[in-house]
Amino acid sequence: MKKILHLSALVLVFLLTSAAPLLPPDPEKAMQDFLNVFWDADEKYFYQNSWRTGLGGPGPVGGLYADFWWEAQLWDLVMDAFERDPNEQYRQMIDDVYDGFVVHNANWENDFNDDLGWWAQGAVRAYNLTGNERYLEQAKILFERIWAYWTDDYGGGVLWKNTGEDQKNVATNGPLTVTAVRLYQATGDESYLEKARMLWNFVNEQLTDGEARVYDNYENGELRQWDFTYNFGNFILASLALREVSEDETEKEMLLERSVLSADWVLENLTNSGILLDEGLGDGGGFKGVFVRALNKLRNVPELSAEKQNDYSQFLQDNATQVWNQRRASDGITGGDWSSPVPEEAPVQVLAAASAVAVLQLAPVSEEAKVIVGDGRYEAENSLRLKVSSNNSQSGYTGRGYVDHFERDESAIVFRVNVSETKTYRVQFRYSTITESSRQLFVNDSEAATRVFPASSEWALLETTLELAAGSNTLTLKFDDKTNTGVLNLDHIQLILNGDS
């Protein structure tokens, strides 16, 4: 993982578009639509974007094709589809994706150990699915190459890059834990199990809070406590893999408990009304794919309580249904924002589209065509933020923070909300402001008038009523320095869905 490109103000041009007709989710159609748009069968490679044009980036042919680690994630998607339906097409594609990649990356040249690590983990998975020894041998080679960059700095762990930086992160050490366990299972070599424990202990001791929360990295002596679904997914997958080979019942119980705590933290804090948040363009487009694989693995642990199994299954099904609802009519593709239709005019990056297809491959299939409304709570810090920052220093907020210093010209918070029927809804804004503040409120493409927030140094509620259409809507709260005043902190908005307060 190198860089995350965040959404810009250009997104405002595409705030509302029409989605495909509401139908029950169809994972096979979603996968075939994805292949029709992104797969180059002659080159045996996935295009970088739905326009099939090179828009720059590190992928082959000037970025025409997917980046190194992106292609590994796409290989995982093919294997997701194969495990759902082990037919000849997907079985052949497991080999084809690998063969096409090797043509363009014969020497496996890459300075990023996490990129190499995703291919190592994918190779072990491919070996377990196909029995082809070449995948096992490649996994061994890549593992040893990566393991050479273990150091004792920051309490151990493998370096993110081979040269130039001293960062150690979950992205490198989490997946490598899984690979080490799988190599131990495939070969019986105890050294892999020992290394798996070393890797997991490093991540647990240095890059988590010891309970639920998973951080991102150490670099130059600084612990970066960034919240990405990707890191939580990697920690859960690493914990569950180690649990498979543990013979200590206390350890097994602890690894399952930690996995549940981390999964629940994501469901509570990295969602909006029950749907996983948009984590931006670029590498961020693939983060949710890793997490939903982890949650799917967790929900199938036999020792997990029936209540948790049901909760996680329903969560995956709801997110899959939401993804299906938001696909665009022209090509069946969904992007990185699972709460809003995909603009017809915009290119969709393959990694973001793949995460959306992945949840459809993994989730229990729903027979219903329905709008997913969740609990109606939309956190400001998890929504599209333009020229505003987030904070967590004022106590009493919900979620993991709030938006503050919302007073720059053209700054805005964009909420993607979904409702099941067209009608007037009560909407509550939870806010604080030292002095009376005002902001413009837009519903879809129409201004719904200026809203005035009375002064309150504590969290307060401002309620209004808005006409919303069945399906996807966009609520935009915006600051215009010509007409608006005041410094506003915004915690969340709450749609009253059932008439209760």
N, C-alpha and C positions, 0 to 999 in steps of 0.2 A: 504494500500500500504506500503510494507516494504522495498523492495530493487529492484534495477534495475541492471541486469547483462548485461554489454555491450559486443559487438562483439569483438573478439580477433583476433590476427594475423592468427589463424587457418582458418578464413574465406577465406583467400587468396587461400587456396587449392581448393575452390569451386567457383571461380570467374565466370565461364561460364558453364552452363549446358543447355541441350535442353529442351524447354517447350513443352507442349501439342499442338496439331494442333490448329490453329486460328479458333475459332468458335464464333458465337454470345453468349453472356453471358446467362446462364441458372441458375437462383437463386435456383430453386428446386433441380436440380442436384447437385449444390454446397452444399446445406444443406444435401442431402442424402449421398454424398461422405464424408462429415464431420462426420455424424453419423456412417457410416460404419467404419471409422478409430478410432473414439474416444469414442463412446457410448458403455458402458457395460450394456446391457438390463437386465441381471440377477441381477447385483449389483445395478442397477439404479444410476449409477455414471459415470462421464466422466474420461477417462484415462488422466494422466498428459501429456503424449507425444505420438507421433505416433508409437513409438516402443512398446508401452504398457509394459514398464519396469519401475521399480522404480529407478529413477536416483537421489534419495535424495529429500529433501524438506519437507515442513510441511504437505503435503496432507496425507490422510489415507493410511494405509498399506505401510508405509515407502516411501511415495511419489509416489506410483503406481497410485493413483487417484489425481484429481485436488485439489489444495489448497482451503481453506475456501472461500476467496473472489473471487477466480477464478470461483468456482462452481456457485456463485451468478451471475457472468457475463454470464456464460453459460446458466443459467436459463433465463436471459434476451434474449439471442439469440433464445432460443426455443420460447419465446413469440414474438420475432420479426417474426419468421417463421409463427407462428399461426396467427398473425395479417395480414401477407401477404396472407396466405391461411389457413383459419380456419377449417382445416380438423381434423378428429378424432385422427390421429397419434399425431399431435402436441398438441391437447387438452389433451390427455392422458399423454404426456410427461411433461406437466406443473405440474401435480400431481406427476409423477414418480420422476422427479429431486428433488422435495422437499422431498418426502418420503425417497429416497435414502440418501439424505443429513442428514436427522434427525436420521437415523439409526446410522450413524458414528459420529454425533454431537448432541446427545440427550439433552445435557445440555447447548448447545450453548456456550461452553467455548472458549473465545477469548478475549485477552487484547486490541485488536485494534478496536476502535470504528468505523473506516471507514469500516472494514470488516463486522461488525454487521450491519452497516448502509446500505450496499448494499443489504443484505437480507431483511431489513425492507422495503426499497424502492421496491425491487422485489416482496415482499409479497403484498404490496398495489396494485401493477400492476396486480398480479395474481388474487387478489380479484376482481378488476374491469373487468377482462377478463372472470372470471369463476363464480363470485357470491358466491364462497365458503367462508363462514364466518371464517373458521379457519385461512385463510390468513390475514384477517383483524385483528383478535385477536392477531396473532403473530406479526404483524406490530406494534400494540399498545404496546405490551410488550417490544419489542426491542427498540422502540422509547424512552420509559420512562427510560429504562436501560442506553441508551446512553446520554439522556438529563441530567442525574445525574452528568455528568462530564462537565457541563457548569461552567465556572468561569469568573471573570471579568478581569483577566490578559490579556494583549495585546488588550484591548478594548472589551473583551467578547469572545464568541465562545466556542465550545466543544473541549476538549482535544483529541488529536489523540489516546493516549494510556491511559489505566486505571491506570497504575503504571509506575513509573520510569522515565518519560519524561514529559516536559512541552510544547511539540510541539502542535501548533494549525495550521491546514492546510485546504486547499480547499477540499481535498479528504474526510474529515469528515463532514465539515459544508455545503458544496454544496449539496451533495445528501440528507443530513438530512433536508435541506430546502424543497426539493421536497417532501420528505416523510411527512413532517408536513403539507404541502398544501394538499396533497392527503388525509391525515387523516381528515383534516378539511372538505374537500369535501364529504368524506364518512360518517362523523358523525355529522357535523354541530357544533362541539365543537370549540368555538371561541378561546380557549387557544392554540389550534394548530396553528391557523392563527397568533396569537401574537408571538408565538415562531418562526414561519417561517420568520416573518419580522425581528426578532432579529438576526436570523442566517444569512439572506441575508445581513442585514446591516453590520454585522461583516465582512463578506467576502468582501463586496464592499469597506468598509472604510479601512480595514487593509491589504487586500490581492489583491487589484487591484490598477491601477494608476488612477482610477476614470474615465477612458475613455475606452480604448480598451484592455489593457494588463492585464493579470491575472497571479499573482505570485503563489508560491507554499506554503510556510509556514513561521511561526514565531517559532523560537526555541532558548532558552537561550538568548533572547533579540535581536536576529539577524533575519532580514527579508531576506529570501532566494528567490531571484527573478529568479527562474528556469522557463523555458518555456516548458510546456508539453501540448500536445493537450488535454489530460485528464482534466486538470484544466480548460481550456477554455470551454470544453464541459460541465463540471459540472456547471460552472457559467452561461452558456447560459440556461441549463435546469432549474436551480434554478430561473433565471430571468423570463423565460417564464411561469413557474408554478405559481409564485407569480402574474404575470400579469393576469392569468386566473381568479384570485379571487379578483383582485383590482377593486374598483368602482370609482377610481379617474382617469379621462382621461389623466391628465398630467403625473401621475405616470405610467400609461400604455404605454404612448408614450415614456417615458424615458426608461422603461424596454426593450421595443422593440429596441430602438436605441442602447442601450448598448449591447444587444445581437448581433445586426448587426455589430457593431464596433469590437467586440471580434471575431466573425466569420471571418470577413474580415482580421483581423490581422493574424489569422492562415493561411488563404488562401494565404496571401502575404509572410509570414515569416516562416512557418513550412511546406513548400512543396519544392519539386524539380521538376521544369517543370510541375507544376500543380498536382503532386501526393504527398500525405501526406508522410512525411519522416519516415524512420525507427527509432523507439525509443528504440531499443535494445531488449534483451531477458528478461525473467522473467516477472515481473509486467508490464514493459514497453510494452510488446506485446499486452496488452489489452487497451492501451490508445486510440488508434484510434477508437476502437469500441464505446467508450463513446462519442467521438467527432462526429462521423457520426450520432449517434442517435440524438444528439443535433441539428446538421445541418438539419437533416430530419424534426425534430420538427419545426425548425425555418422556413424552406421553405414552410411549410403548414399553417403558420399564415395568415389568410385572409387579414389582414391590411398591410402585407408586399407588397412592390411595385412589379409589374409584372417583372420588370427588375431583381430585387434581387431573386425572386422566380425562374426565368429562370437560373440565374447565379449559384445558389446553386444546382438546379436540375442537371444542366450540370456537375458541379463539382462532385457530387455524382455518376452520370452515368459514367463519365470518370474514376473515381477511381475504380468503380465496374468493368468496362471493363478491366482496367489494372490488377486488382486482378485476374480476370478470365483468362487473357492471361498468367499470370505467374504461374498458377497451374501446378503441376508436373503430368506427364502422368501416372505414376503408380497408384496414388490414388486420384488425383484431389484436393490435398491440397495446399494451399498457406500459406506462413509464414508471418513474420513481415515486410519483405522488399517487398513492393508492386511494386518495379521497376525492380526486377530481378527474374529469375526463381529459384525455390526451388531445392537445390541439392538433388538428389535421395538418396545419402548415409547418409544424416543427419536426426536426429530426429527433428520433428517439435513440438513445445510446443502447447498445446491445446488452451491456451489463445490467442496466436498470430493467430492461424488458425481461431479462432472464430471471431476475429475482421474483418478478411478478408471476412468471410462468411456473417457477419452482414451487410457490405456495399452492398452486393449483394441482401440481403433481403429488404433493405430500398430504394435503388436507383430506379429511373425510369428505366424500362427494355429497353435496347438497342437491336434493331433487327439487328445491324450491327456487323460483325467481322472486327475489325480494330485495328491497333496499335495506342496507345495514345502517341502523341509526345509533347503536350503542347507547351510552348513558347521557349523551348530549353535552358532555363537558369537553371543551376545547381549550387546551392550555396555550397561553400566549407564547411561551418560550418554545413550544413545539410547532408553532405555526410559521407561515412565511413572514419573515421580518425584513423590512426594507429600511435601512438607515437607523435602525434601533438595536440596542444591545439587551442582553439578559443579565440578571443579577439574582442573588439569593441572600442578601444581607438583611433585608427587612423580614422579621419573623412572621409566621402565620400564613405564609403562602401555601398553595396547593401544588402538587406535582414536584418539580425539581427547581423551581424558581419563578421568575416573573420578568416582564419587559419593563425597563426603566429608561429614564431620560428620553422620553418619547416627545421631543419638542423641536426636532430639526425639520426644516421645510421639506415637504414631499416625503417625510417618513411615514411608514404605514405598517400595519399588521393585517395580514390576510388570513382569514379563517375559511377553510373548505368544510362546509357542513352538509349533511345528508339527512333528508326527512322522507317519510314514507308517503305523505299525502300533501297536496296543495292546500294551505290554509294559513291563517294568522297564528303566529307563535309568540309566546312570551320569551324574551331573551334578557338575561341578566349579565351585566358586566361587573366583575369584581375588580375593584381599583383602589388606589389611594392617591391623594394629591394634596399638597400643602395649601394651595390656593385654588379657587375655582378654575376649572379647565374646560375647554371645549374642543371637540374633534368632529370632522366630517365622517358620516357613515354612509357607505355605499352597499346596496344589495344587488348582487350581480352587476349589471352595467348601469344602474340607476342610483343617483344620490337619494338617500332616504332622509336627508336634512341633517343639520348640525345637532349634536348631542352635548349637553352641558353636564359636567360632572361636579357636583358640589364639593367644597373643600372637606377633606377628611384625611387626617394623618394616619388613621387606622384603616384596615381593609373595610370597604363598604360596597353596597350593591346599588347599581343603577339599572332599573328595569325599563324596557321598552317593548313594543310589539312590532312585529315585522311580518309581511306577507312573503312566504317561501314556497317555492314550487317543489313538487314531488321529485325526488332524486337529488342531484348535486346542486348546491348553491355556493356563492362566494360572498362573504361579509368582509368588507374592508373598512377599517378604522384608520383615518388619515389625518395628518397635521398639515395645514396650510398656513404659513406665517402671515398671510395677508388677512386672514379671517379668524384664526384660532389662537388661543392663549393657554398658558399654564403648562406645568411639568407634570406629566401623568405617568404613574406606574400602573400596569395592567397585569393582573394575575391570570384570569381566564374568563371565558364566556360560558354561560350555561343555557342551553335550550331547554325549555320546559316542555317535555314531549307528551305528558299524560294529563296535563291540567293541574297537577299538584305543584306546590311551591317547593 
